Amino acid sequence: MQERRDLYLIFKEAVNNLAKHSKATEATINFHLDHNTIIMVVADNGIGFEATSSYLNNGLRNMKERAAGHQWKLDIRSGQGAGSTITLNAQIA
């Protein structure tokens, strides 16, 4: 149950950030099941942000902590004016 909750909350935060902050005109959300791994990709063509910054807002930090708690791989790629892509590889039982 905790895995399901954390997967949902990571997805919710990614979509919330996209809607609130990205100023995107296009976005894609994909889920793919590869054996026992759910692969989630949330991408947009928005304004982006500095993903390598040591400063992360609470939402991004919470996403990283939730993923790390299950040993999932969370990749956040973005850059000023380059949009954002959040990819989660979550192994499920």
Secondary structure, DSSP 4 states (H G I P E B T S, - for coil): -HHHHHHHHHHHHHHHHHHHH---S-EEEEEEEETTEEEEEEEE-S----TT-S---HHHHHHHHHHHHTT-EEEEEE-TTS-EEEEEEEE--
